[in-house]
Amino acid sequence: MASATHGKLVYNIYRALTYGLSPLVYLHLRWRQLRGREHPLRWPERLGRPSMPRPPGPLLWFHAVSLGEGMATIPVIKHCYRLRPDFNILMTTSTYSAFEVIKNRLPSGVIYQLCPVDIPAAMDAFLGYWKPNAIIIIESELWPNLIMGASKHGIALALLNARMSAKSFKQWSRPMLLPLISLLLSKFSLIAPLSTSQAIHFQLLQAPPFIINFSGDLKYVHGYDDCEGDLGSLEDLKVQLVHRQIWMASSIHRGEEKVMLGADKVLRQMNPQMITIIVPRNPQHGKEIAQELLKEGQTVALRSQHETLMPGTNVYVVDTLGELRQLYRLTPIAVIGGSFFPGLAGHNISEAAAAGCAILTGYHVGHYKNMVLEMQQLNPLSVLQVSGKSELEEALMELFSDARLLEARQVAAREAFLALSSGIVANLNVINPKLLVSGGSKIKCEAWLQLKEIMDRRLLMCKQFGGVIPGLITSQNNSYSAIKVCTERNATTTRNAAFTPTCHAAVVALVC
């Protein structure tokens, strides 16, 4: 009770601060719009001003922050439409780049808007206008005004592919913020975590265990739509690549191009006709890479200019968005960037696996570590992690000189993807609109009350025993298993279900 009161107090402070900062947020949005970082015409949607009418009938609101999360949402939206075509669906993203790509991928009839910033006036106006029956948030968009506004209006909330970075978990765990995140998580009817370890994070932040439902990683679920990319020019590119050895470096961040172009030089010593496809994370970065290569006297083809591969061209730079999945189908080898330097957090490797590429990536993969481990556990050949430039060069040379190994890695990646992508959307309770439209009510069970009591004592116990609790589980793996069993049990048990001593031990051991 005291924790809930403290949480509401912290939220009221947050709401007051965001209210006071609203004029600065408006100016910031205008500045971004002038710099081309917000939609030139539809940027007022970020202030909760709609640009389309709200149709009559029930409405589900799906929100994803950017392109990757938005693409992962589309299969869930399609599944909802198949089950209940009478439902209206509203989709929002926060970034302009995501908007430009996703608007052409959504099923007909989906309303697409830019998400309002989390200031009271914008969020209240948005919720008041659209009046969603349920809000489905993807991954980690835990905005207090959105969540508390939805709760105030009796709108059910679900968090899919739920994840939290180590940095965010540490921040939310602080004594000042823990009551707030506990309050926010208590408003959800469903949390579908990315992994068991993520489920533990949410439980340690006092999410009710009976709302946690394991389904799988939504980023495994995707297909190749006819509208994706410029298919005509991709077919032309495929013809140009015939009889040439190819590899692709995708989702490259600044600095990583040096690693990839260094590997390109080594590989061209083996085969002067080798083609390296570079796909930077930021299209502007691609233009900069092409300019630097031209200064060095190299022949480069730039995709945005529709340039063809001339004799002597060894580097093809893709400075466009939304074509990565199709491009993977042109190459036998994919090196996934955003993973070669500390501070980076990896990118989705399942798209390359779906296309049957041999996959290489670095070790700095953030929350994608779970995806890498899952695939490697199914088949060690499915993903190869390399530590830097020299290891990458050695691995690429080995793959190009050993056709059997290359084929084995391609098959392993594809088979791992097929195994892990099966049935994910069907396992999500969110696709049953009845759960959410009638949802919002929270079950109070003895298990959750016991967990909260343990959590309230955790700092005192850890300090008292010096970080080790005698007689309790200290093995991380056993703790993870106990939490998982406890989570799955409480997701389906009755109102009066009780936490077992093993679950108690697991929670406290992990906290300490």
N, C-alpha and C positions, 0 to 999 in steps of 0.2 A: 504493500500500500504506500509506504514511504517512498519507495523507488518510483512508483507511478507518479506520485505528486512531484517528486524531483524532476522526472522526465517532462512533465507538463510545464514546469517552471522554466526549464532550459529551452523548451520549444517556444514558449512565449517570448523569451529573450531573442531567440532566432527570428521569430516573426517580426518583432519590433525592429530589429537591425535591418532585415531585408526590406521592410517598409521604408525605413529612413534612407536606405541606399537606392531606392527605386529611381530617383532622377539620374543618378550616376549610371545605373544599368541602362537606362534609355539612351544616354549619351554614348555609352560604350557600344550599344547595338548600332547606332547611327554611324559611328566611326568604322565599325566592321563592315557595314553596308557600303560605305564609300570606298573601302579598300577591296571590295569584291568578296568578302568573306561571309556575307549574308546575302540572301536572295534580293536582287535589286527591287523587285515589286512586292514580294510577299513577306518581307521581313517584319511587318507589323503583326503577323501571326505569332511572333515570338513574344509579343505583349498581350497575347490572349485574344486578339481581334480576328474573328473568323473570316474566311474569304469564300466560304461555301455554306449553303443552307443545311440545317440539320434535318434529315428525313425523319418521318414518324416511325415509331416502333423501337424495340430494344436495340441498344448499341453497345458494342464492345470496343474499348480503346486499347490498342497495342502501341507501346512506346519503346523505341530503341534509340540509343544515342547517336550511332554513326553507321557507316556502311556495313561493316562486318556483322554487327548485331541485327541490323535491319534485314540483311539477306537471310539470316538464320530465322527470322520471324515469318518470312513469306510461306514456308511449308505449313506452319501452324495455322496461318490465316486461311490458306486453301483448304485445309482439313476442316476448319470451322465452317466454312462455306458449304462444303459437301454435306456436313451433318445438319446444319441449320441455315439453309439459303435465305430464310426470312429475317435473319439477323443483319443489322447494319454494322459495318466495321470501319472504324476510324484508325488510321495509322499515322504516327508522328515520328519524326527524327529531329535531332538537334542541329546537325551540320548541313551546310549548303551542298557540299560534295555528295553526301549520301542522298539528299533530296533529288539531285539531278540524275542519279543512277537508278534509284529505287522506283521513281515515278513511272518508269517504263516496264517495271517487272511485276507490279501488283495486279491481282485479278481485277477484272472489270467490276466496277461498282464500289470498290474500296475508296473511302474518302481519305485524302492525303493532305496533312497539314504539317507545318513546322511546330515543334513543341514549344510551349511558352516557357520563359525563364521562371525560376522559382521565387518570384516576388508575389506578395499577397494579391495585389490588384490583378496581375496577369493570370495567375492560377485560379483565383476565384471567378474571374470572368470566363475563363475557358471551361471550367467545370459547370458553371451556371448555364452556359450556352449549349454545350454538347450533352450534358446530363447522361453520362455513360452509366450503364448498368454494372459494368465491371471494367477494371483497369488491369491490363497484363503488361508488366514491366519486364524488360529483358536485361539480364545480368546484374548491373550494380547501380541503377539509377534511383538511389534512395534519397529523394528530395523531401524534406519535412513538410513544406507547405502543400505539396501534391498529396502526400500520404495522409496528413491530418485533415486536409480538405475533403478527400474522398471518404474518410471515416465519418466526418461530420454529416455528410450527405447520404450515408448508408450505402456507399458504393463498395462492392467487394474488390479485393486486391489480390493479385497473384504475382509472384516473382519467379520467372523462368530462367534457366541457365544461371541460377543465382551464384554469384562469386564475389569474393572480396580479396583484394590484394593484401599482402602481408603488412604493407604500410598502412592501408586503411583499417585493417583489423586492429593494429596497434593503436591507432588514433581513437577509434571508437571504444577501445577497451579502457581508455583513461577514465578515472573516477567522475570527471565532469560530464563526459559524453555518454558513458555507459547507460545511464537512465534514459537518455533520449533515444538511443538506438533500440533499447529494449522496448520503449513505448512504440516506436515506429514499427518494429517487427511484429508486435502484438496485434497490429491492425490487419495483418495479412491472413487470408484464408488458405493460401497455398504457397509454399516455397519449394521449388524444384532445384536442388543444388547441382552444380556442375560435377561434383565428386563427393566422395565420403569425407575427405578432409575439409572441403568447403562446408559440408553439413555440420561438421564439428565447430567450425568458426561461427556459424550462425547460432548453434546451440549455446556456445560459450558467451555469445552476446545476448542470450536469453530469449531466442526465438522459441516459441512453443514447439516441442518436438513432434506433437501429433499433427502439425500442418506440413511437415517436411515429407516430400514424396520423391523418391529417386526414379528418374526416367532415362537419363543419358544426356549427352552433350548435343544440343540442337545444331551445333556447327558441323556435325556429321551429316545433317539432313539437307541435301541440296540436289538440284538437277540441272540439266542444261536446257534452258528455255530457248525457244526459237528467236525471241526478241533480244537475247543477250548478245551485245556486241555487234559490230559490223560484220555480219557473217559473210557477205560477199568479198570484202577485202581480206578477211581471214582465210577464205578459200584460195584467194590469189597468193597470199603469203605461204600457204601450205604448198602450193605448186612451186614457188620459188625456192622452197627449202628441200625439195626432192633431191636425193643423192648427196646431201650434205649432212655431216654430223652436227648435232645441235645439243645445246644445253641451255637452261634458263635459270637466271637468278631473279627471284621475285620478292616483292615487298621490301626492297632495299632501303635502308635508312642512310642518312648522311655519314660518310666515312666508310661505309661498307662497300661502296663502289670500288675502292682501291683494292680490297680483298678480291672482289670478283674479276676486275680487269687484270689483276696480277695473275689470277688463274687462267684467264683468257690468253695471255701472252705465253704461258707455259704450254697450254694445250695446242696453240698454233704451231709450236715447234714440232709437235707430233703430227699435226695435220693442218697445213696452211689454209685449207678450205673450211675449217671449223667456224661455226656460227654461234655467237654468244648473244642470247636475248636478255636484255636488262630491263626489269620492270620496277622502277622506283615506287616507293610508297606515295610520294608526292609528285605529281606530273611536272611541276616546275623544276624539281630536282633532275628529272629526266632531260629537260632542255639544257640544264647546266652541264650535265655529264656529256651530252652530245657536243656542246660548244668546246669543252676542254679537249675532247678527243680530236675534234677538227683542228684545234690549235697545234696539236701534236702531229698533225699530218695524216691522221687515220681517216679512212672512209667510213662514214656512219650513216645509217638509215634511221630516220625519225618517223615514228608511226603517225603522229598527228599531222604530218605533212604528206602522208600517203606515199612516202618514198619507197622505191623498189630496191631489192638487193642486187646491186651491180657487181660485176666481177671485181674482186678485191675488197668487197665489203665484208667485214667480220663481226661487226657489232650492230645489233638492231635494238634501238632504244624505244620502249613503249611508254610514251608520255600521255596516256589516256587513262580513263577510269572505267571500270565495269566489264573488262574483257578478260580478266585473269583466268577464269574457269575455262574459257574456250582456248586460251593460249596454252594452257597445260596440255591440251590434247595434241599439240604440235611437237612436243618435246619428250624424249624418253627419260630425261633427268631434270629434276627441279631442286634448286638450292633455295631454301626458304630463309629470307633475311630477317632483319629485326632481331637477330639472335647471336651476333658475333662479338658484341661489345657489352661490358657491364652497363647496367641501367636500361637495357632494352628488354622487351618482354615477349618476343616471339610473335608468330602469326599462325593462322590456320593452315595446318599441313594436310587436312583431310581433303581439300579441294584437289591437290596434286595427287593424292592417293586415289581419289575417285576416277581420275583420268588415267591411272595406271603408270604414273611416273615413279622412277626410283627417287627416293626422297633423302636429301641431306639437309641438315640444319645445324646451327650452333648450339651452345649449351645455355645461353641466356634466353630462356623461353617463357619465363613467367608462369602464368596459370595454364599455358599450353603444355606444361610439363606432364600433366595428367594425361593428355591426349597422346603425347609421345610414349609414355610408359605403357598405356593401354595397348597401343599398336605393337610396341616391342615385345610385350608379354605374349601377344598372340603369335607373333613371328619376329624374331630378332632381326631379320633381314628387312623388315618393313620401313624402318627409319634408321639412318646412320647419322650420329652426331659427331661433329668435328670441332676441334678447339680453336682453329684459326687458319690462316692462309696456307701454311705448309701442309697441314693435314687435309685441307680441302683439295689442294692441288694433287696430292697423292691419291686421294679417293677418286677424284675425277679421272685421272690417268688410268687407274685400275679398272674403272667401269668401262671406259672406252677401249681398253685393250683386252677385255674379257667379256665376250658377248653372253656367255652363260651366266656369269655373275650379274650382269646388267638385267637380263631377263628375269632371273630369280628375285632380284630386288623389286622389279616392277610388279611381278605377280604377287609377291608378299604384301606390298603396299595396297594393291587393289583388293586382295582377299581380306586383309585386316579392316579396311574401310567397309566392305560389305558386311562383315560380321558385326562391327560396332554401330553401324547406321540402321540396323534392322529394328523396326518397331518403336523408335523413340517417340515420334509424335503420337502414336496410338496409346502410349503409356501415360501421356500427360492428362491429368484430370481436367485441365483447363479447357480441353476441347469439348467437354460436356458443359454447354452453357448453363444447364440447370444448377450445376454446382456453384457457379459464380453469381448468376442472377439472383438466386435465392440465398446466396452466401452472405458473408460479412459477419455472421454471428460466430463467436468464438466459444469453443467448448472449454470449460474449466474442469480440469481433471486433477486428481491427486498426484499424478506423475509430475505434472508441471509445477505444482505447488512445492513438491519436494525438491525439484531441480532448482527453483528459485531460492529456496532456503539454503541449499548447498552453495550456490553462486554468491549469495550475500555474505557467506562466511569464508570465501576462498582466500582472500588476501590475508586474513588473520591466521588461517591454518597454514598457508605457505610460509608465512613469516615465522610462525611458532616452530615448525618442523624443519626450517632451513631449506625449503624447496622440495623436501621428500616426505611423503606421508607414509609412515610405517604401516605395513600390512595391507597397503592398497596396491592396485596395479601400477607398475612403473614402466612396463613395456609399451612403447608407442603403438606397435602393431596390434597388441591385445586391446589397448584402449580404443583404437580406431574401430576394431571389430565390435567391441562392446557397445560403443556409441551407435554403430550402424544397426546392430540388432535391436537396440533400444529404440532407435528412431523408427525403424520399420514396424516394430511392435506397436508403438504408441500411435502410429499413423492409422492403425486399423482397430485398436482396442476400444473398449467402452469408456464411458464417462468416468468410471471409478477405478480405472486401471492404475496399477502402482508401479513405480520404478523399482527395479531390482537393485540389491546391494552392488552388483557388478556394474550397473550403470552409474550409480553414485561414485564408485571408485574410479571409473573411466573418466568422468567429468573432472574430478578433483585432481587426478594424476596429470591430465593434460594441462590444466590451468597452471599447476605448479611447474 
